[in-house]
Amino acid sequence: MVKKIVLLLLLFCSYFILYAQESPQFGVFSFYYPNKLRPDKDYKLFVWENTCQLSEYQFPDSLVNDRYLRCKYSPVKNWYGFGYCAQPESPGTDLSKYINGYLCFSVRTTTGILTKVGIKSGESIFGEEAWISDLYNYGFLQNGLWNEICIPISNFLNVNKRLDLTSISQYFMVAGEGLSQINIVDFYNIYWTTEKIKK
């Protein structure tokens, strides 16, 4: 009986590892996918020049540890920004299999500003960045509801052809500019995916 239980556990673990490796999603800040970044082990969440405050909150009606990220900014510097960055000693993550995929995230705000979203490859200082700024064309709305935005990875490559998907060092970067008042922008379920997005 014990041997059967051990065998079943080994089979389950093997299946889980295989599923994680073959999963079409790569979670940056997500509680759904087995293949995802681990806080403080795989990445650091950096706020640039103390331009905003970041806090995690659990959904009040959630039965699992399902959380969202709240960004609160002020107009002191007229801009804000933060990013999910690989650990300094890391060479980055090979996400080249997502070349025909998407970077997706959900965002919620009423009057908050979200100017652009970016990714980066190579070293944190001298790497290659690519930013997408026309977010309204991807579904960004200031209506107080959760809206999912999915940006084709090819669009980032069109912005900067030197972007190297085999060494992604910043998996998700955001910035807001032209700030006039204290405001809040919430983010949820940030991930890369190879699955075709239906709109």
Phi and psi in degrees as GROMACS dihedral restraints (atoms count N, CA, C in turn):
[ dihedral_restraints ]
;  ai    aj    ak    al  type     phi  dphi    fc
    3     4     5     6     1   -62.6    20    10
    4     5     6     7     1   -41.6    20    10
    6     7     8     9     1   -61.9    20    10
    7     8     9    10     1   -38.9    20    10
    9    10    11    12     1   -64.3    20    10
   10    11    12    13     1   -41.7    20    10
   12    13    14    15     1   -63.9    20    10
   13    14    15    16     1   -43.7    20    10
   15    16    17    18     1   -61.9    20    10
   16    17    18    19     1   -42.9    20    10
   18    19    20    21     1   -62.5    20    10
   19    20    21    22     1   -43.5    20    10
   21    22    23    24     1   -62.7    20    10
   22    23    24    25     1   -40.1    20    10
   24    25    26    27     1   -64.7    20    10
   25    26    27    28     1   -40.9    20    10
   27    28    29    30     1   -64.4    20    10
   28    29    30    31     1   -42.0    20    10
   30    31    32    33     1   -63.7    20    10
   31    32    33    34     1   -41.9    20    10
   33    34    35    36     1   -64.1    20    10
   34    35    36    37     1   -44.4    20    10
   36    37    38    39     1   -63.6    20    10
   37    38    39    40     1   -40.4    20    10
   39    40    41    42     1   -63.2    20    10
   40    41    42    43     1   -42.4    20    10
   42    43    44    45     1   -64.7    20    10
   43    44    45    46     1   -42.1    20    10
   45    46    47    48     1   -64.6    20    10
   46    47    48    49     1   -42.7    20    10
   48    49    50    51     1   -63.6    20    10
   49    50    51    52     1   -44.5    20    10
   51    52    53    54     1   -62.7    20    10
   52    53    54    55     1   -42.6    20    10
   54    55    56    57     1   -63.8    20    10
   55    56    57    58     1   -39.8    20    10
   57    58    59    60     1   -63.6    20    10
   58    59    60    61     1   -41.2    20    10
   60    61    62    63     1   -68.4    20    10
   61    62    63    64     1   -35.6    20    10
   63    64    65    66     1   -95.7    20    10
   64    65    66    67     1    -0.5    20    10
   66    67    68    69     1   -58.9    20    10
   67    68    69    70     1   135.0    20    10
   69    70    71    72     1   -72.4    20    10
   70    71    72    73     1    -9.1    20    10
   72    73    74    75     1  -111.0    20    10
   73    74    75    76     1   147.1    20    10
   75    76    77    78     1  -125.5    20    10
   76    77    78    79     1   108.6    20    10
   78    79    80    81     1   -80.4    20    10
   79    80    81    82     1   127.9    20    10
   81    82    83    84     1   -92.4    20    10
   82    83    84    85     1   -55.9    20    10
   84    85    86    87     1  -134.0    20    10
   85    86    87    88     1    89.8    20    10
   87    88    89    90     1  -154.8    20    10
   88    89    90    91     1   150.3    20    10
   90    91    92    93     1  -116.5    20    10
   91    92    93    94     1    17.6    20    10
   93    94    95    96     1  -106.8    20    10
   94    95    96    97     1   -33.9    20    10
   96    97    98    99     1  -106.3    20    10
   97    98    99   100     1   138.5    20    10
   99   100   101   102     1   -68.5    20    10
  100   101   102   103     1   -29.2    20    10
  102   103   104   105     1   -92.7    20    10
  103   104   105   106     1    95.2    20    10
  105   106   107   108     1  -153.2    20    10
  106   107   108   109     1   164.1    20    10
  108   109   110   111     1   -74.6    20    10
  109   110   111   112     1   145.5    20    10
  111   112   113   114     1  -104.8    20    10
  112   113   114   115     1   127.3    20    10
  114   115   116   117     1   -56.1    20    10
  115   116   117   118     1   135.2    20    10
  117   118   119   120     1    66.2    20    10
  118   119   120   121     1    -4.0    20    10
  120   121   122   123     1  -107.5    20    10
  121   122   123   124     1   -46.6    20    10
  123   124   125   126     1  -102.7    20    10
  124   125   126   127     1   -19.6    20    10
  126   127   128   129     1  -152.7    20    10
  127   128   129   130     1   165.2    20    10
  129   130   131   132     1  -124.7    20    10
  130   131   132   133     1   142.1    20    10
  132   133   134   135     1   -98.1    20    10
  133   134   135   136     1   108.8    20    10
  135   136   137   138     1  -104.0    20    10
  136   137   138   139     1   132.0    20    10
  138   139   140   141     1   -97.9    20    10
  139   140   141   142     1   130.6    20    10
  141   142   143   144     1   -86.4    20    10
  142   143   144   145     1   120.9    20    10
  144   145   146   147     1    53.4    20    10
  145   146   147   148     1    34.2    20    10
  147   148   149   150     1    54.0    20    10
  148   149   150   151     1    39.9    20    10
  150   151   152   153     1   -85.6    20    10
  151   152   153   154     1    -8.4    20    10
  153   154   155   156     1  -157.4    20    10
  154   155   156   157     1   168.5    20    10
  156   157   158   159     1  -115.0    20    10
  157   158   159   160     1   133.6    20    10
  159   160   161   162     1  -115.9    20    10
  160   161   162   163     1   134.1    20    10
  162   163   164   165     1  -143.3    20    10
  163   164   165   166     1   145.0    20    10
  165   166   167   168     1  -100.0    20    10
  166   167   168   169     1   140.3    20    10
  168   169   170   171     1  -132.2    20    10
  169   170   171   172     1   142.4    20    10
  171   172   173   174     1   -89.2    20    10
  172   173   174   175     1   140.6    20    10
  174   175   176   177     1   -62.8    20    10
  175   176   177   178     1   133.1    20    10
  177   178   179   180     1   -63.1    20    10
  178   179   180   181     1   -27.0    20    10
  180   181   182   183     1  -102.2    20    10
  181   182   183   184     1    12.1    20    10
  183   184   185   186     1   -83.9    20    10
  184   185   186   187     1   136.1    20    10
  186   187   188   189     1   -91.6    20    10
  187   188   189   190     1    -9.1    20    10
  189   190   191   192     1  -122.5    20    10
  190   191   192   193     1   178.6    20    10
  192   193   194   195     1   -80.3    20    10
  193   194   195   196     1    64.4    20    10
  195   196   197   198     1   -99.6    20    10
  196   197   198   199     1   114.5    20    10
  198   199   200   201     1  -127.0    20    10
  199   200   201   202     1   161.2    20    10
  201   202   203   204     1  -126.7    20    10
  202   203   204   205     1   161.1    20    10
  204   205   206   207     1  -104.3    20    10
  205   206   207   208     1   126.3    20    10
  207   208   209   210     1  -105.3    20    10
  208   209   210   211     1   126.9    20    10
  210   211   212   213     1  -109.0    20    10
  211   212   213   214     1   117.5    20    10
  213   214   215   216     1  -113.0    20    10
  214   215   216   217     1   123.7    20    10
  216   217   218   219     1  -126.1    20    10
  217   218   219   220     1   161.8    20    10
  219   220   221   222     1  -126.3    20    10
  220   221   222   223     1   160.6    20    10
  222   223   224   225     1   -84.4    20    10
  223   224   225   226     1    16.3    20    10
  225   226   227   228     1   -55.9    20    10
  226   227   228   229     1   -46.1    20    10
  228   229   230   231     1  -103.9    20    10
  229   230   231   232     1     4.6    20    10
  231   232   233   234     1    67.5    20    10
  232   233   234   235     1     8.2    20    10
  234   235   236   237     1  -159.1    20    10
  235   236   237   238     1   164.8    20    10
  237   238   239   240     1  -146.7    20    10
  238   239   240   241     1   160.5    20    10
  240   241   242   243     1  -169.8    20    10
  241   242   243   244     1   152.5    20    10
  243   244   245   246     1  -156.8    20    10
  244   245   246   247     1   167.4    20    10
  246   247   248   249     1  -157.0    20    10
  247   248   249   250     1   150.5    20    10
  249   250   251   252     1   -89.4    20    10
  250   251   252   253     1   107.7    20    10
  252   253   254   255     1  -113.6    20    10
  253   254   255   256     1   144.6    20    10
  255   256   257   258     1   -64.4    20    10
  256   257   258   259     1   155.2    20    10
  258   259   260   261     1   -58.0    20    10
  259   260   261   262     1   145.3    20    10
  261   262   263   264     1   -53.6    20    10
  262   263   264   265     1   -34.9    20    10
  264   265   266   267     1   -83.4    20    10
  265   266   267   268     1    -4.3    20    10
  267   268   269   270     1   -83.2    20    10
  268   269   270   271     1   140.7    20    10
  270   271   272   273     1   -76.9    20    10
  271   272   273   274     1    -0.5    20    10
  273   274   275   276     1   101.3    20    10
  274   275   276   277     1   177.5    20    10
  276   277   278   279     1  -116.1    20    10
  277   278   279   280     1   136.1    20    10
  279   280   281   282     1   -78.7    20    10
  280   281   282   283     1   105.0    20    10
  282   283   284   285     1  -115.4    20    10
  283   284   285   286     1    28.2    20    10
  285   286   287   288     1   -65.6    20    10
  286   287   288   289     1   -21.3    20    10
  288   289   290   291     1   -70.2    20    10
  289   290   291   292     1   -11.8    20    10
  291   292   293   294     1   -95.0    20    10
  292   293   294   295     1    15.2    20    10
  294   295   296   297     1   -58.2    20    10
  295   296   297   298     1   -30.5    20    10
  297   298   299   300     1  -104.5    20    10
  298   299   300   301     1    16.3    20    10
  300   301   302   303     1  -104.2    20    10
  301   302   303   304     1  -150.6    20    10
  303   304   305   306     1  -141.9    20    10
  304   305   306   307     1   153.8    20    10
  306   307   308   309     1  -103.6    20    10
  307   308   309   310     1   119.2    20    10
  309   310   311   312     1  -120.6    20    10
  310   311   312   313     1   149.4    20    10
  312   313   314   315     1  -162.5    20    10
  313   314   315   316     1   157.0    20    10
  315   316   317   318     1  -106.5    20    10
  316   317   318   319     1   143.0    20    10
  318   319   320   321     1  -137.0    20    10
  319   320   321   322     1   145.0    20    10
  321   322   323   324     1  -138.8    20    10
  322   323   324   325     1   128.3    20    10
  324   325   326   327     1  -163.2    20    10
  325   326   327   328     1   160.8    20    10
  327   328   329   330     1  -103.6    20    10
  328   329   330   331     1   -51.1    20    10
  330   331   332   333     1  -130.5    20    10
  331   332   333   334     1     8.0    20    10
  333   334   335   336     1   -70.3    20    10
  334   335   336   337     1   158.2    20    10
  336   337   338   339     1  -107.5    20    10
  337   338   339   340     1   132.2    20    10
  339   340   341   342     1  -131.6    20    10
  340   341   342   343     1   103.1    20    10
  342   343   344   345     1   -84.4    20    10
  343   344   345   346     1   -42.4    20    10
  345   346   347   348     1  -157.7    20    10
  346   347   348   349     1   158.6    20    10
  348   349   350   351     1  -128.0    20    10
  349   350   351   352     1   139.5    20    10
  351   352   353   354     1  -142.8    20    10
  352   353   354   355     1   169.8    20    10
  354   355   356   357     1  -135.9    20    10
  355   356   357   358     1   164.8    20    10
  357   358   359   360     1  -146.3    20    10
  358   359   360   361     1   146.3    20    10
  360   361   362   363     1  -122.9    20    10
  361   362   363   364     1   158.5    20    10
  363   364   365   366     1    80.2    20    10
  364   365   366   367     1  -160.4    20    10
  366   367   368   369     1   -64.0    20    10
  367   368   369   370     1   151.5    20    10
  369   370   371   372     1   -62.7    20    10
  370   371   372   373     1   -30.6    20    10
  372   373   374   375     1   -95.5    20    10
  373   374   375   376     1   -44.2    20    10
  375   376   377   378     1  -106.5    20    10
  376   377   378   379     1    15.5    20    10
  378   379   380   381     1   -75.5    20    10
  379   380   381   382     1  -177.2    20    10
  381   382   383   384     1  -102.8    20    10
  382   383   384   385     1   127.7    20    10
  384   385   386   387     1  -108.9    20    10
  385   386   387   388     1   154.5    20    10
  387   388   389   390     1  -143.7    20    10
  388   389   390   391     1   129.4    20    10
  390   391   392   393     1  -122.4    20    10
  391   392   393   394     1   143.2    20    10
  393   394   395   396     1  -114.7    20    10
  394   395   396   397     1   125.0    20    10
  396   397   398   399     1  -113.0    20    10
  397   398   399   400     1   -19.6    20    10
  399   400   401   402     1   -87.6    20    10
  400   401   402   403     1    62.1    20    10
  402   403   404   405     1   -69.4    20    10
  403   404   405   406     1   -23.0    20    10
  405   406   407   408     1   -62.6    20    10
  406   407   408   409     1   -28.8    20    10
  408   409   410   411     1   -71.8    20    10
  409   410   411   412     1   -13.7    20    10
  411   412   413   414     1  -105.8    20    10
  412   413   414   415     1     2.2    20    10
  414   415   416   417     1   113.3    20    10
  415   416   417   418     1     8.3    20    10
  417   418   419   420     1   -71.6    20    10
  418   419   420   421     1   124.9    20    10
  420   421   422   423     1  -134.5    20    10
  421   422   423   424     1   144.0    20    10
  423   424   425   426     1  -101.2    20    10
  424   425   426   427     1    64.6    20    10
  426   427   428   429     1  -117.1    20    10
  427   428   429   430     1     7.9    20    10
  429   430   431   432     1    76.6    20    10
  430   431   432   433     1     5.9    20    10
  432   433   434   435     1  -112.3    20    10
  433   434   435   436     1   161.0    20    10
  435   436   437   438     1   -74.3    20    10
  436   437   438   439     1   125.9    20    10
  438   439   440   441     1  -126.5    20    10
  439   440   441   442     1   128.0    20    10
  441   442   443   444     1   -87.8    20    10
  442   443   444   445     1   133.9    20    10
  444   445   446   447     1  -116.4    20    10
  445   446   447   448     1   129.5    20    10
  447   448   449   450     1  -127.3    20    10
  448   449   450   451     1   118.6    20    10
  450   451   452   453     1  -110.5    20    10
  451   452   453   454     1   123.4    20    10
  453   454   455   456     1   -58.6    20    10
  454   455   456   457     1   135.3    20    10
  456   457   458   459     1   -61.0    20    10
  457   458   459   460     1   -31.7    20    10
  459   460   461   462     1   -60.7    20    10
  460   461   462   463     1   -28.2    20    10
  462   463   464   465     1   -68.1    20    10
  463   464   465   466     1   -35.5    20    10
  465   466   467   468     1   -65.9    20    10
  466   467   468   469     1   -40.9    20    10
  468   469   470   471     1   -66.8    20    10
  469   470   471   472     1   -31.5    20    10
  471   472   473   474     1   -67.3    20    10
  472   473   474   475     1   -31.2    20    10
  474   475   476   477     1   -73.0    20    10
  475   476   477   478     1   -41.6    20    10
  477   478   479   480     1  -141.0    20    10
  478   479   480   481     1   102.5    20    10
  480   481   482   483     1   -71.8    20    10
  481   482   483   484     1   -11.0    20    10
  483   484   485   486     1   -87.9    20    10
  484   485   486   487     1    -1.8    20    10
  486   487   488   489     1   -61.4    20    10
  487   488   489   490     1   129.6    20    10
  489   490   491   492     1  -108.2    20    10
  490   491   492   493     1   106.3    20    10
  492   493   494   495     1   -71.7    20    10
  493   494   495   496     1   -10.1    20    10
  495   496   497   498     1   -83.1    20    10
  496   497   498   499     1    -6.4    20    10
  498   499   500   501     1  -144.7    20    10
  499   500   501   502     1    60.4    20    10
  501   502   503   504     1   -73.0    20    10
  502   503   504   505     1   123.6    20    10
  504   505   506   507     1  -109.7    20    10
  505   506   507   508     1   -19.6    20    10
  507   508   509   510     1  -131.5    20    10
  508   509   510   511     1   111.7    20    10
  510   511   512   513     1   -82.4    20    10
  511   512   513   514     1   -23.2    20    10
  513   514   515   516     1  -162.5    20    10
  514   515   516   517     1   117.9    20    10
  516   517   518   519     1  -124.7    20    10
  517   518   519   520     1   144.3    20    10
  519   520   521   522     1  -133.9    20    10
  520   521   522   523     1   154.6    20    10
  522   523   524   525     1  -152.2    20    10
  523   524   525   526     1   147.5    20    10
  525   526   527   528     1  -129.5    20    10
  526   527   528   529     1   142.3    20    10
  528   529   530   531     1  -133.1    20    10
  529   530   531   532     1   159.4    20    10
  531   532   533   534     1    70.5    20    10
  532   533   534   535     1    44.1    20    10
  534   535   536   537     1   -79.8    20    10
  535   536   537   538     1   143.9    20    10
  537   538   539   540     1  -125.2    20    10
  538   539   540   541     1   -12.6    20    10
  540   541   542   543     1  -158.9    20    10
  541   542   543   544     1   164.1    20    10
  543   544   545   546     1   -64.1    20    10
  544   545   546   547     1   136.4    20    10
  546   547   548   549     1  -155.0    20    10
  547   548   549   550     1   175.4    20    10
  549   550   551   552     1  -132.9    20    10
  550   551   552   553     1   136.8    20    10
  552   553   554   555     1  -131.5    20    10
  553   554   555   556     1   125.7    20    10
  555   556   557   558     1  -101.3    20    10
  556   557   558   559     1   143.2    20    10
  558   559   560   561     1  -127.0    20    10
  559   560   561   562     1   146.3    20    10
  561   562   563   564     1  -151.8    20    10
  562   563   564   565     1   143.1    20    10
  564   565   566   567     1    50.6    20    10
  565   566   567   568     1    70.0    20    10
  567   568   569   570     1   -93.2    20    10
  568   569   570   571     1   124.3    20    10
  570   571   572   573     1  -158.3    20    10
  571   572   573   574     1   157.8    20    10
  573   574   575   576     1   -99.3    20    10
  574   575   576   577     1   149.5    20    10
  576   577   578   579     1  -148.6    20    10
  577   578   579   580     1   148.2    20    10
  579   580   581   582     1   -94.0    20    10
  580   581   582   583     1    -9.2    20    10
  582   583   584   585     1   -72.6    20    10
  583   584   585   586     1   145.2    20    10
  585   586   587   588     1   -71.2    20    10
  586   587   588   589     1   131.2    20    10
  588   589   590   591     1   -91.1    20    10
  589   590   591   592     1   128.5    20    10
  591   592   593   594     1  -100.2    20    10
  592   593   594   595     1   125.2    20    10
